[in-house]
Amino acid sequence: MNETIAVIGAGLIGRAWAVVFARAGFAVRLQDPDAEALARSKAAIAATLADLHQAGLCGKPERILRRITRHAELGTALEGVTYVQECGPEDVGLKRRLFSALEAAAPRDAILASSTSGITATDFAGHLDRPERCLVAHPVNPPSLVPLVEVVPGARTASDCVARTLALMRRVEQVPIHVRKEIEGFVLNRLQGALLTEALRLYRDGYVSAEDLDRTVRDGLGRRWSFMGPFETIDLNAPGGVADYARRYGPLYTAIDRQRSDAPPWQPEVLERLADELRAVRPAEALEKRQAWRDRRLMALSVHLGDAASESET
């Protein structure tokens, strides 16, 4: 492919995005003013590609690595690119300054996208001369293994910018969704937040241990949600589909919703108790090893789900 993509920020998300785009055949310029971060990125990306190759999820790592170049200077990284994926910290002031610099240095027709988890494009790009080419492309960590991307336009984002971004994400084998209007946290984190908040309430109020709560999702809800969404789940869980399900279980869910406490469970004492319980099972020094295990499991799941999708099409 002749197109070149710039990834701004060589942290975890930026490195994973570089893998996504380079794996799909694009030339990638990975930019970060931190020389140490750039230096670390080479070995980290090489290790990721080696694992992906072993799992059958990418071609030869050496060939993919050659598509990724590293740059300390923003202007050099942006020269001639068609798309920019910004991966800086979750700080609206910093993002506003960074997008001002991106607008000044990037080609006029390049799309400027942010990986932000919850800051809207209107907030970080509304001050620009051309906010119509700016939007959010929020991935799930790591995007090299979890393909969903939330494409969220700002109040002045052009429809062509949205269409081009959705098309690009499909080309690099991500699974984009179009969030039709801005909302704090977008869709994924609002869903995740609802589950986490209820989980913390149940834990706080003594109904369940941390370990058993994780079992409930891992060995219950998560088994189905790994290959179908919540709406399809309930559509299949009653003989007459979703309307039948609502008739049967709607009153129960309505009653549960009314019982929920308004007191937010995200309190220091609750989180300290939760952290103590989790650290008793897995010490802090074991987290990195467990993260690597998680990524290998995600690779195996990606292979399995890919095979299942192929079978369903035959």
Disulfide bonds with the S-S distance in Angstrom:
none
